[in-house]
């Protein structure tokens, strides 16, 4: 039903709720109409340029090189812990942030950058605050109650502080912009603005909206969407390996047989790693990181399967319900990666498995997310045994509900698995992964 509906133009709108109003119609995730179509087309073109779609195999190696540089930094950092119990959250945040920021703004951060730490505190706070006012979308009269007035003010303050962080980077970026050298998504936008000014079309660009505000919200949209869901999925993958060590061992046996003990996995290995890929799919199904999916709205009165749905009706795809429906999955409560492997031993995805959404508003960064999750997850398992620290209890498989379904805090021990020789010798090095302060990469 979701697939049938969301492939139709009339289901491609966004609900005019508190979140939509707060953003003022800027960005890409929470816009609709002409500006949404134009921005989605433009961003998709940028992503294809940087190899962030499955159709651009020519540039996929460039994308993989960027990701593997951060994978190597993460592995170096984890090795330095010498098997001590650790919380992986900060490591995952830095690594995933650096991948997306390098593509968006040619910026990367060190593991000790205090400003990035402050940003992540604000982003986590923002997700929590938005999750706490979701009722306002359906009961708008509650916004007059003192509690929600206070929460809305907190959200506005959080938004301003988060946007200022990105505005500072944008301002620095403009100083080194050259129209002949597009380094990242931000440069593509600056070039588009320059062209509009030269052709006298500046007033019509972005449907007449403020150029700087639009760029900033685009960067915030792509950053938060690209970082939060990937980071959370990696957390769930590690937690499920703690609960199912026999699955982790099966993955390691497969990696050792296919990849060997002389190098790290690459994206080209994926077709030959059905146990690894099917485990990632099962993690995506069981974790349901975005349990309510990406909400849509009808752009006009719609008759769908005999029902009349009025214009501007919010449509919420309950991905959590789909992923746990016994009519669609055999024993959905069980963690069974083998459900994604057919009788021929190949990985298969049923039509109802849509972790990245479907239709006109499906996830723009799906290919990037899939590549990141595979490379980070497989390289961690290839390099370390994942253990529960002595005296610790297994982390809960019940998530904390919000915009995303996050696991509770937990710690792991990562015991290094020896390689036959230096596994990182074929991977591009990023300078001083652990100690470098904020730096700009590419030609400036």
C-alpha positions in Angstrom: 0.0 0.0 0.0 2.8 2.4 0.9 4.6 1.7 -2.3 1.5 2.2 -4.4 0.7 5.5 -2.6 4.2 7.1 -2.4 5.0 6.7 -6.1 2.1 9.0 -6.9 2.7 12.7 -7.3 -0.4 13.6 -5.1 1.2 11.9 -2.1 4.5 13.8 -2.4 3.7 16.8 -0.2 4.8 17.6 3.4 2.5 18.3 6.3 2.2 21.9 7.5 3.1 21.1 11.1 5.2 22.8 13.8 8.4 21.5 12.3 7.5 22.7 8.9 6.6 26.1 10.2 9.8 26.4 12.2 12.0 25.9 9.1 10.1 28.5 7.2 9.9 26.5 4.0 13.7 26.3 3.6 15.8 23.3 2.9 14.8 20.1 1.1 13.5 17.6 3.6 10.6 19.7 4.8 9.7 21.6 1.7 7.2 20.8 -1.1 6.0 21.9 -4.5 8.3 23.5 -7.0 11.2 24.4 -4.7 11.3 20.8 -3.4 11.3 19.3 -6.8 14.0 21.7 -8.0 16.2 21.3 -4.9 15.9 17.5 -5.0 16.9 17.4 -8.6 19.8 19.7 -8.0 21.1 17.9 -4.9 20.7 14.5 -6.7 22.9 15.9 -9.5 25.5 16.9 -6.9 25.4 13.5 -5.3 25.8 11.8 -8.6 28.8 13.9 -9.4 30.5 12.7 -6.2 29.6 9.1 -6.8 26.8 8.9 -4.3 24.5 6.9 -6.4 24.8 3.3 -7.6 24.6 4.5 -11.2 27.9 6.5 -11.1 30.4 3.6 -10.9 33.1 5.9 -12.3 33.2 8.0 -9.2 32.3 5.3 -6.7 36.0 4.7 -6.0 36.4 8.4 -5.1 33.6 8.1 -2.6 34.9 4.8 -1.2 38.3 6.3 -0.8 36.9 9.1 1.4 34.9 6.6 3.5 37.9 4.3 3.9 40.1 7.1 5.0 37.7 7.7 7.9 37.4 3.9 8.5 41.2 3.7 8.9 41.2 6.7 11.3 38.4 5.0 13.4 40.3 1.7 13.5 43.5 3.4 14.6 41.6 5.2 17.3 40.0 1.9 18.5 43.3 0.1 18.4 44.8 2.7 20.7 42.2 1.8 23.4 44.0 -1.6 23.8 40.9 -3.5 24.5 39.6 -1.3 27.3 35.8 -1.0 27.7 34.6 2.0 25.7 31.6 3.9 24.5 31.6 3.9 20.7 29.3 6.9 20.3 31.9 9.7 20.1 34.0 7.6 17.7 31.0 6.9 15.4 29.9 10.5 15.5 33.3 11.8 14.4 33.8 9.2 11.7 30.4 9.6 10.1 30.5 13.4 10.5 33.8 13.5 8.6 32.4 11.5 5.7 29.4 13.7 5.2 31.2 17.0 6.0 33.9 16.2 3.5 31.3 15.8 0.8 29.2 18.8 1.8 31.8 21.3 2.8 35.3 19.8 2.4 35.8 19.9 6.2 36.9 17.2 8.7 37.3 17.2 12.4 39.6 15.6 14.9 38.5 13.2 17.6 39.2 16.0 20.1 37.6 19.0 18.4 35.6 20.8 21.2 33.4 22.7 18.7 32.2 19.6 17.1 31.4 18.1 20.5 29.3 21.2 21.2 27.5 20.8 17.9 26.7 17.2 18.5 25.3 18.0 22.0 23.0 20.6 20.3 21.9 18.1 17.5 21.2 15.4 20.1 19.2 17.9 22.1 17.3 19.0 18.9 16.3 15.4 18.1 15.1 14.9 21.7 13.2 18.2 21.7 11.5 17.6 18.4 10.5 14.1 19.6 9.0 15.6 22.6 6.6 18.0 20.7 5.4 15.5 18.1 1.9 15.7 19.7 1.7 19.3 18.6 1.5 18.1 15.0 -1.9 16.5 15.8 -3.1 18.6 18.7 -2.0 22.1 17.8 -4.0 23.7 20.6 -1.4 22.3 23.0 1.1 24.9 21.8 -0.6 27.4 24.1 0.2 25.4 27.2 3.2 26.7 29.2 5.2 23.5 28.9 5.0 23.4 25.1 5.7 27.2 24.9 8.9 26.6 26.8 9.8 23.6 24.7 9.2 25.5 21.4 11.4 28.4 22.7 14.1 25.8 23.4 13.9 24.4 19.9 14.1 27.9 18.4 17.2 28.6 20.4 18.7 25.2 19.6 18.1 25.9 15.9 19.8 29.3 16.0 22.9 27.9 17.7 23.1 24.9 15.3 22.7 27.1 12.3 25.4 29.5 13.5 27.9 26.7 13.6 27.3 25.9 9.9 27.0 29.6 9.0 30.6 30.1 10.2 31.8 27.2 8.0 29.9 28.6 5.0 31.4 32.1 5.5 34.9 30.6 5.6 34.1 28.5 2.6 33.0 31.5 0.5 36.5 33.1 1.0 38.1 30.2 -0.9 35.4 29.6 -3.5 36.5 29.3 -7.1 34.0 28.8 -9.9 36.5 26.6 -11.8 37.1 24.2 -8.9 33.9 22.7 -7.4 35.1 20.8 -4.3 31.8 19.8 -2.7 28.0 20.3 -2.5 28.4 23.8 -1.0 30.5 24.9 -4.0 27.8 23.7 -6.4 25.3 25.9 -4.6 27.7 28.9 -4.5 28.2 28.4 -8.3 24.5 28.2 -8.9 24.0 31.5 -7.1 26.9 33.1 -9.0 25.3 32.0 -12.3 21.9 33.4 -11.3 23.4 36.7 -10.5 25.3 36.9 -13.8 22.2 36.1 -15.8 19.9 38.4 -13.8 17.9 35.5 -12.5 18.9 36.0 -8.8 15.4 37.1 -7.7 13.9 33.8 -9.0 16.4 31.4 -7.6 15.1 29.2 -4.8 11.6 30.6 -5.5 12.7 34.0 -4.3 13.8 32.8 -0.9 16.9 34.2 0.8 19.9 32.5 -0.8 22.0 32.2 2.3 19.2 30.8 4.5 18.4 28.2 1.8 22.1 27.0 1.5 22.4 26.8 5.3 19.2 24.7 5.7 20.2 22.4 2.9 23.6 21.7 4.6 21.8 21.2 7.9 19.2 18.9 6.3 21.8 16.7 4.5 24.2 16.7 7.5 21.6 15.6 10.1 19.9 13.1 7.9 23.3 11.7 6.7 24.9 11.5 10.1 22.2 10.5 12.6 20.6 7.5 10.9 24.0 6.0 9.8 25.5 6.4 13.3 22.5 4.9 15.0 22.4 1.9 12.6 26.1 1.2 13.4 25.3 1.2 17.1 22.4 -1.3 16.6 24.7 -3.5 14.5 27.3 -3.7 17.3 24.6 -4.3 19.9 23.1 -7.1 17.9 26.5 -8.7 17.6 26.9 -8.6 21.4 23.5 -10.4 21.6 24.3 -12.8 18.8 28.1 -13.6 18.9 27.5 -16.7 16.7 26.4 -14.3 13.9 29.5 -12.1 14.4 31.6 -15.2 14.2 29.9 -16.4 11.0 30.6 -12.9 9.5 34.3 -13.1 10.5 34.7 -16.5 9.0 33.1 -15.3 5.7 35.3 -12.2 5.7 38.5 -14.2 6.3 37.6 -16.6 3.5 36.6 -13.9 0.9 38.8 -10.9 1.9 41.7 -12.7 3.7 43.8 -11.5 6.5 46.0 -9.2 4.5 43.6 -6.3 3.8 40.4 -4.7 4.8 37.0 -5.3 3.0 36.1 -3.1 0.0 32.8 -2.4 -1.5 33.6 -4.6 -4.4 33.6 -7.5 -2.0 30.0 -7.0 -1.0 28.4 -9.3 -3.7 30.6 -12.2 -2.3 29.6 -11.6 1.4 26.0 -12.7 1.7 26.2 -13.4 5.4 27.5 -9.9 6.1 25.0 -8.2 3.8 22.0 -10.2 5.1 23.0 -9.4 8.7 23.1 -5.6 7.9 19.6 -6.0 6.3 18.3 -7.8 9.4 19.8 -5.0 11.7 18.0 -2.4 9.5 14.7 -4.4 9.9 14.9 -5.1 13.6 16.2 -1.6 14.6 13.8 0.4 12.5 15.9 3.5 13.1 13.3 5.8 11.7 10.2 4.0 13.0 7.6 6.4 11.6 9.4 6.9 8.3 9.4 10.1 6.3 5.9 11.7 6.7 4.1 12.8 3.5 1.0 14.8 2.8 -1.5 14.8 0.0 -1.2 17.8 -2.4 -4.9 17.5 -3.4 -8.0 15.6 -2.6 -7.2 11.9 -3.4 -9.3 8.8 -3.9 -7.2 5.9 -2.9 -8.5 2.3 -2.6 -12.0 3.5 -2.2 -11.2 6.1 0.4 -11.4 9.9 0.0 -8.3 11.5 1.5 -8.6 15.3 1.8 -5.8 17.7 0.6 -3.0 18.4 3.2 -3.7 15.1 5.1 -0.5 13.9 6.8 0.4 10.3 5.7 2.8 8.5 8.1 4.4 5.3 6.8 4.7 3.1 9.9 8.0 1.4 9.0 8.3 -0.2 12.5 4.9 -1.9 12.0 5.9 -3.1 8.5 9.2 -4.5 9.8 7.4 -6.4 12.6 4.3 -7.6 10.7 3.9 -11.4 11.1 1.9 -11.4 7.8 5.0 -10.2 6.0 7.8 -11.8 8.0 8.2 -15.3 9.5 8.8 -15.0 13.2 9.5 -11.2 13.0 10.5 -11.0 16.7 13.5 -13.2 16.0 16.9 -11.9 14.7 17.4 -14.1 11.6 19.7 -12.7 8.9 19.1 -15.9 6.9 15.6 -14.6 6.0 17.3 -12.4 3.4 19.2 -15.4 1.7 17.4 -17.4 -0.9 17.8 -21.1 -1.7 20.7 -20.3 -4.0 22.6 -18.6 -1.3 22.1 -15.1 -2.7 20.9 -12.1 -0.9 17.3 -11.1 -1.7 15.2 -8.2 -0.6 11.4 -8.5 -0.4 9.3 -5.7 -1.8 8.1 -4.8 1.7 11.6 -4.1 3.0 12.0 -0.4 2.6 14.4 0.9 5.3 15.3 4.0 3.2 11.8 4.8 2.2 10.2 4.5 -1.2 8.8 6.7 -3.9 9.3 10.4 -4.7 10.7 11.2 -1.2 12.9 8.2 -0.7 16.3 8.8 0.9 18.6 10.8 -1.4 21.7 9.4 0.4 20.7 5.8 0.3 23.8 4.6 -1.6 26.1 6.6 0.6 24.5 5.2 3.8 24.7 1.6 2.4 28.3 2.0 1.5 29.2 3.6 4.9 27.3 1.0 7.0 28.9 -1.9 5.1 32.5 -0.5 5.2 32.5 0.6 8.8 30.7 -2.6 10.0 32.7 -5.1 8.0 36.0 -3.4 8.8 35.3 -3.3 12.5 34.4 -7.0 12.6 37.4 -7.9 10.4 39.7 -6.1 12.7 38.2 -6.8 16.1 36.4 -9.4 18.2 33.4 -7.7 19.9 33.1 -8.6 23.5 30.9 -7.5 26.4 33.0 -6.1 29.2 33.2 -8.2 32.4 30.6 -7.2 34.9 28.4 -5.4 32.3 24.9 -6.6 31.3 23.8 -6.9 27.6 22.4 -3.6 26.3 18.7 -3.5 25.8 17.2 -4.2 22.4 14.4 -1.7 23.2 15.2 1.7 21.7 14.5 5.1 23.0 11.7 6.6 20.9 12.1 9.9 19.2 12.6 11.1 15.6 15.0 8.1 15.5 14.9 5.0 17.6 18.2 5.2 19.5 19.7 2.5 21.8 20.6 3.2 25.4 24.2 3.8 26.4 26.5 0.7 26.4 30.2 -0.2 26.4 32.1 -2.8 24.5 35.6 -4.4 24.4 37.2 -4.6 21.0 39.9 -7.3 21.0 42.2 -6.9 18.0 42.4 -9.7 15.5 45.9 -9.9 13.9 46.5 -9.4 10.2 49.2 -11.2 8.3 50.6 -7.8 7.1 49.6 -4.2 7.2 46.0 -4.1 6.1 46.0 -0.3 5.7 48.8 -0.1 3.1 46.4 0.2 0.2 44.2 2.9 1.8 44.7 6.6 1.3 45.9 8.2 4.5 44.4 11.2 6.2 47.0 13.2 8.1 47.0 13.0 11.9 43.6 11.3 12.2 43.5 11.5 16.0 45.1 14.8 16.8 44.5 17.2 13.9 42.2 20.1 14.7 39.6 21.2 12.2 40.9 21.2 8.7 39.8 21.8 5.1 40.5 19.2 2.5 40.8 19.5 -1.2 42.2 22.4 -3.1 41.7 25.7 -1.3 
